[in-house]
């Protein structure tokens, strides 16, 4: 199994346990954007944030 498959499988496993996923990373990071995209692709709402100050009170976290 390659690294990409490992990441996809990990996202799927975590997605089955949560309602929302916070992906912390830079908006210009291809890895962060890919994680965000994969999470939403498996049906879990995801937010790409730079740090904890970006968490909004209305989010279901």
Buried (B, 14 or more C-beta within 10 A) or exposed (E): EEEEEEBBEEBBEEBEEEEEBBBBBEEEEEEBBBBBEBBBEBEBBBBBBEEEEEEEEEEEE
